[in-house]
Amino acid sequence: HILEIGCGTGFLSLELARAGNNVKGIDVSKKSIQEANHNLHKVKKNEKLNLIFEVQDANYINKEKKYDTVIFFRSLHHFSNVSKLLNQISKIINKNGILIICEPMRKNFNKLNSIFSLIFRLVLETWEPFKEKIPSKINYKFLKNYEKIITNEYTYKSKKYSYMQSPMDNSTDDPDKVLKIVKRYFKIKKLEFYDGFIDKLIGGLRGKNRFMIAKLLKEFDNYLISEKVLKGTTLYLIAKKK
């Protein structure tokens, strides 16, 4: 029995159900759950799945139902009071149950991350034509300004894209804080960080060699994090209930 909190339109919950699990996906967004149920209705014509979607606020979750696994996939950072939330979640997970968290942690994005992002965005073929992103006069001021733009994008401080953000976005962005709270109720079994610079870049690559370049960038990103050159901005952990 799996609970996905902040399931959005339900693509992850759907695949978990297809793998044979009994899944419930919840989200505070009525529109997201409507879309999830719409997709589920189409799939159920050909597949038998143990999957339901409900509009629900995880801050007020029903403690009577127990789960073997609870998943936060890019949803935990929308909650401001993680301590209260994980305390609640610990009460609905069965003995030896599992907590999985995969979340952006923007506090880890620093100047070095920004510089690597800047270099690759300028030199690679992306959604921005070279004539638009590289001016005829390249100087300190241009590079400093471009770096600021990238930093604001990665840390979600850019007003240009504010309309695309979800409510309470990046309310929680400190991995140290999250790990400290998780350890109160769970024993961490696996902990990794990803995405030093490739977030917001790898999906925007263009050109006939974009897939080969994307694979290279991903491995280079992993290398820089493992060598402690960059901090990863995506936290991935698996924890077992104490």
QUIFENQUI-V592377 format. One record per residue. PSI is psi in whole degrees, 0 to 359 (none if undefined). Layout:
# QUIFENQUI-V592377
PSI
PSI
This chain:
# QUIFENQUI-V592377
121
138
123
122
125
51
348
230
5
13
323
315
321
314
327
322
322
335
2
8
158
112
141
128
130
150
148
344
117
321
321
316
324
316
320
315
326
315
320
321
319
320
323
347
333
348
145
115
144
84
130
152
140
146
120
142
119
342
341
50
149
119
355
329
133
150
154
329
138
133
132
109
98
43
334
328
355
354
131
326
80
327
311
318
311
333
317
316
323
336
345
3
132
162
134
16
169
140
129
129
128
104
144
134
90
345
337
350
110
191
321
319
317
320
317
318
319
311
308
325
325
319
340
156
114
192
342
119
145
322
335
322
341
110
167
329
104
118
185
314
317
311
320
317
318
320
320
320
314
316
317
324
311
329
8
40
3
121
335
324
14
330
342
351
148
160
143
19
134
31
329
117
11
108
326
320
315
314
321
319
317
319
343
325
345
158
119
126
332
134
122
158
143
176
71
318
348
340
135
0
312
326
349
8
147
171
163
338
16
326
321
318
321
318
318
314
319
314
323
322
313
320
314
325
317
329
3
29
317
155
138
142
4
122
131
123
151
128
149
138
135
none
